[in-house]
Amino acid sequence: MNVFLHQAPSSDVEAFLNFCSESNLYEKAEDVKLPASGGPPVQLIAEPSEGLACTASAECTYCVKNVEVMQRHGRTKHGASGLREIRYRPCLVQRIFTAVGNSYFEIGANVVSCVRPDLKATLKASFLPTFDVPLVVPADTERERTPLVRCMGWDRFAPEIRMDRAQRRAADEIKKKHTPDEHGGLLIRLAVAIEDHMTKASTILDGHPHRLTLSKILLHGDAIPRDQDTHWRPVSNDNTEYPNFMIQLIRNIVRIHLGFPLNFSFSLSTLQTECLQGLLAILQDDGSTPRKRMVAYHELAWSLVDSDPTFELSG
């Protein structure tokens, strides 16, 4: 948050803060109201742990994990003068913010062992789909368009379809109709090869511990730095969006090469075309191994980012 406020343009910061205000989002962690005492655990944060709850009055919901801090609370808030006057009991507590004082809250012991739904999965399945908002939001300014988007122009390709939830859903259903035997199983093998490449990328990339990302290529060309810098980050193994993006990108290149033209095209150089043909030959070979297919994809991927002056991209 602090990084965003310091680095983002002032207009973006103002728009963001206005959105937080209109959506009743707290700007400061200190202003966030803690969950009611004795309720169920909060998911997606640290699990409940042993703590102490103040019993000096029925209205006090103060919780903490340290006896000395509880004693100080009893003296300052309830006027206790001796240790015997400081009243508290053991309980289970959670904490949302580690840098905010008095941020512990009590968890009801009778609900901890119960089966709880997966909050993240529930939100994705039931809450988010209820919002009738565009799935693709166009950039307000040219500055907001990434180098890759400006190069490919994908954000300006059929925007009326991409921004309509019903048409997007229909397009997804059409894409699901791809079968393993389509093009002799070539597209399925292609997806597996790309996924294998992402998994083994640190070994393939000359022992480099970070995944190959297009942002590095757009920034550095063929002079990719071997040490991590502030311009790019490794792709997590939990990141499924980037591998899926690469699968769709290469599938489109393959489809065009196989004679199924799209509304945009890739003009490959001679070397890139040779690498593509080599990959297709290996994918179509039932006797080729998964490793051989992965290496062939690797050669194509590197040919696409090679600084070849004959490479052109047409829309």
Salt bridges, closest charged atoms under 4 A:
GLU47 OE1 - ARG116 NH2 3.53
GLU106 OE2 - ARG89 NH1 2.86
GLU142 OE2 - ARG145 NH1 3.01
GLU142 OE1 - ARG156 NH2 3.46
ASP155 OD2 - ARG145 NE 2.77
GLU173 OE2 - LYS176 NZ 3.39
GLU182 OE1 - HIS178 ND1 2.78
GLU182 OE2 - ARG255 NH2 3.13
ASP206 OD2 - ARG226 NH2 3.99
ASP229 OD2 - HIS220 NE2 3.74
ASP286 OD1 - ARG189 NH2 2.69
